Amino acid sequence: MYLFDWLFGKKEPAHGGVVAPPKAPAAPEKPPVAATENVAPGTAIHFHPDLVGKLQQDHQALLRLYTQTQTAARRGDVVQAARHLEEFRILLQSHLLTENVRLYVYLEHALAKDASSHQLIRSFRHEMDDIGKAVVAFLTDYRDLARHPEFAQQFSEALEGIGKVLAERIRREEETLYPLYSA
């Protein structure tokens, strides 16, 4: 109890000495100028030179998992299809989160003064939100596919549609959106 009293100024220290006033916290160091040059205006989101490469790697992994899911479904192996689908879900959610925060927010702020580019970014972002919701709904609908093999045909048809939408989206992102980030 005495320690707390002493720390909070209620009593003098037992040894009768003078207590030095607490030191003021050190002022945080300012980042070097170069570190702040690559921050989107009005945010704390930094440019990441390896971001586009990482997102493209995600695309390749997503397409590979999609193909593996589709192959297993066509074989009638709903257990394996469900496993690949779960891997796909986890990677897609991570990819969408990274893309939404690191790419879209950065670009929206960095290109805010370029009206046409800014509008393009917003359009891509809203479109991806809609696609993301549809794909997440699909993934939720078929989360228990392994326990319901009777849905195999319906699943394969829905998977085909999802694949077409994702492949087109990936193509457009890599041709149009990613170069804006790398510029």
C-alpha positions as CSV (number, residue, x, y, z in Angstrom):
1,M,0.0,0.0,0.0
2,Y,2.8,2.4,0.8
3,L,4.3,1.9,-2.6
4,F,1.1,3.1,-4.3
5,D,0.8,6.0,-1.8
6,W,4.4,7.0,-2.6
7,L,3.9,6.6,-6.3
8,F,0.8,8.8,-6.3
9,G,2.2,11.5,-4.0
10,K,0.3,10.8,-0.8
11,K,3.4,10.2,1.3
12,E,7.1,11.0,1.2
13,P,9.4,8.1,0.6
14,A,10.4,6.2,3.8
15,H,14.1,7.1,3.5
16,G,13.2,10.9,3.7
17,G,14.7,11.7,0.4
18,V,13.3,14.0,-2.2
19,V,11.3,12.4,-5.0
20,A,12.3,13.6,-8.4
21,P,9.4,14.7,-10.6
22,P,8.5,12.1,-13.2
23,K,10.2,12.6,-16.5
24,A,8.1,13.9,-19.3
25,P,7.6,11.2,-21.9
26,A,10.1,11.6,-24.8
27,A,8.7,13.2,-27.8
28,P,8.1,10.7,-30.6
29,E,10.7,10.9,-33.3
30,K,9.5,12.3,-36.5
31,P,9.8,9.8,-39.4
32,P,12.3,10.6,-42.0
33,V,10.9,12.6,-45.0
34,A,11.2,9.7,-47.3
35,A,8.9,7.5,-45.1
36,T,6.1,10.1,-45.4
37,E,6.4,10.6,-49.1
38,N,4.8,7.3,-49.8
39,V,1.7,7.8,-47.7
40,A,-1.7,8.4,-49.2
41,P,-2.8,11.9,-48.4
42,G,-5.0,12.1,-45.4
43,T,-4.3,8.6,-44.3
44,A,-1.6,6.5,-42.6
45,I,-1.7,4.0,-45.5
46,H,1.8,3.6,-47.0
47,F,2.6,2.6,-50.6
48,H,3.9,-1.0,-50.6
49,P,6.1,-1.7,-53.7
50,D,5.4,-5.5,-53.4
51,L,1.6,-5.2,-53.0
52,V,0.7,-5.7,-56.7
53,G,3.0,-8.7,-56.9
54,K,1.4,-10.2,-53.7
55,L,-2.2,-9.5,-55.1
56,Q,-1.2,-11.2,-58.4
57,Q,0.1,-14.2,-56.5
58,D,-3.2,-14.4,-54.6
59,H,-5.0,-14.3,-58.0
60,Q,-2.9,-17.3,-59.2
61,A,-3.5,-19.2,-56.0
62,L,-7.3,-18.4,-56.1
63,L,-7.5,-19.6,-59.7
64,R,-5.5,-22.8,-58.8
65,L,-7.9,-23.5,-55.9
66,Y,-10.9,-22.7,-58.1
67,T,-9.7,-25.2,-60.7
68,Q,-9.0,-27.9,-58.1
69,T,-12.4,-27.3,-56.6
70,Q,-14.0,-27.6,-60.1
71,T,-12.0,-30.7,-60.9
72,A,-13.0,-32.5,-57.7
73,A,-16.7,-31.5,-58.2
74,R,-16.7,-32.9,-61.7
75,R,-15.3,-36.1,-60.4
76,G,-18.1,-36.2,-57.9
77,D,-15.7,-35.9,-54.9
78,V,-17.6,-33.4,-52.9
79,V,-15.4,-34.0,-49.8
80,Q,-12.3,-32.8,-51.7
81,A,-14.2,-30.1,-53.5
82,A,-15.4,-28.8,-50.0
83,R,-11.8,-28.8,-48.8
84,H,-10.5,-26.8,-51.7
85,L,-13.5,-24.5,-51.4
86,E,-12.7,-23.7,-47.8
87,E,-9.1,-22.9,-48.7
88,F,-10.4,-20.7,-51.5
89,R,-12.7,-18.9,-49.0
90,I,-9.9,-18.2,-46.5
91,L,-7.6,-16.9,-49.2
92,L,-10.3,-14.8,-50.9
93,Q,-11.3,-13.1,-47.6
94,S,-7.7,-12.3,-46.9
95,H,-7.2,-11.0,-50.5
96,L,-10.3,-8.8,-50.4
97,L,-9.3,-7.3,-47.1
98,T,-5.8,-6.5,-48.3
99,E,-7.1,-5.1,-51.6
100,N,-9.8,-3.1,-49.9
101,V,-7.5,-1.4,-47.3
102,R,-4.1,-1.3,-48.9
103,L,-5.1,-0.8,-52.6
104,Y,-8.4,0.9,-52.8
105,V,-8.1,3.3,-49.9
106,Y,-4.6,4.2,-50.9
107,L,-5.5,4.8,-54.5
108,E,-8.7,6.8,-53.7
109,H,-6.7,9.2,-51.6
110,A,-3.6,9.3,-53.8
111,L,-5.6,10.0,-56.9
112,A,-8.2,12.2,-55.3
113,K,-7.2,15.2,-57.5
114,D,-7.5,13.2,-60.7
115,A,-11.3,13.0,-61.1
116,S,-11.4,10.3,-63.8
117,S,-8.9,8.0,-62.1
118,H,-10.6,8.6,-58.7
119,Q,-14.0,7.7,-60.2
120,L,-12.5,4.6,-61.8
121,I,-11.1,3.4,-58.4
122,R,-14.5,4.0,-56.7
123,S,-16.2,2.1,-59.5
124,F,-13.9,-0.8,-59.2
125,R,-14.2,-0.8,-55.4
126,H,-18.0,-0.8,-55.5
127,E,-18.1,-3.5,-58.1
128,M,-15.8,-5.6,-56.1
129,D,-18.0,-5.1,-53.0
130,D,-20.9,-6.5,-55.0
131,I,-18.9,-9.4,-56.4
132,G,-17.4,-10.1,-53.0
133,K,-20.9,-10.3,-51.4
134,A,-22.1,-12.7,-54.1
135,V,-19.0,-15.0,-53.8
136,V,-19.3,-15.0,-50.0
137,A,-22.9,-15.9,-50.2
138,F,-22.0,-18.7,-52.6
139,L,-19.3,-19.9,-50.2
140,T,-21.7,-19.8,-47.3
141,D,-24.4,-21.7,-49.2
142,Y,-22.0,-24.5,-50.0
143,R,-19.9,-24.6,-46.8
144,D,-21.4,-28.0,-45.9
145,L,-21.1,-29.5,-49.3
146,A,-19.2,-32.5,-48.0
147,R,-22.2,-33.5,-45.9
148,H,-24.7,-32.9,-48.8
149,P,-23.5,-34.7,-51.9
150,E,-27.0,-34.3,-53.3
151,F,-26.1,-30.6,-54.1
152,A,-23.1,-31.6,-56.3
153,Q,-24.8,-30.8,-59.6
154,Q,-26.2,-27.5,-58.4
155,F,-22.8,-26.6,-56.8
156,S,-21.0,-27.3,-60.1
157,E,-23.3,-25.0,-62.1
158,A,-23.0,-22.2,-59.5
159,L,-19.2,-22.7,-59.3
160,E,-19.0,-22.3,-63.1
161,G,-20.8,-18.9,-62.9
162,I,-18.6,-17.7,-60.0
163,G,-15.5,-18.7,-62.0
164,K,-16.4,-16.7,-65.0
165,V,-17.1,-13.6,-62.9
166,L,-13.9,-13.9,-60.9
167,A,-11.7,-14.6,-64.0
168,E,-13.0,-11.5,-65.7
169,R,-12.6,-9.4,-62.6
170,I,-9.0,-10.6,-62.1
171,R,-8.2,-9.7,-65.7
172,R,-9.6,-6.2,-65.4
173,E,-7.8,-5.6,-62.1
174,E,-4.5,-6.7,-63.4
175,E,-4.8,-4.7,-66.7
176,T,-6.4,-1.5,-65.5
177,L,-6.3,-1.1,-61.7
178,Y,-2.9,-2.5,-60.7
179,P,-1.0,-0.3,-63.1
180,L,-2.5,2.8,-61.4
181,Y,-0.9,1.7,-58.1
182,S,2.4,0.9,-59.7
183,A,2.6,4.2,-61.5
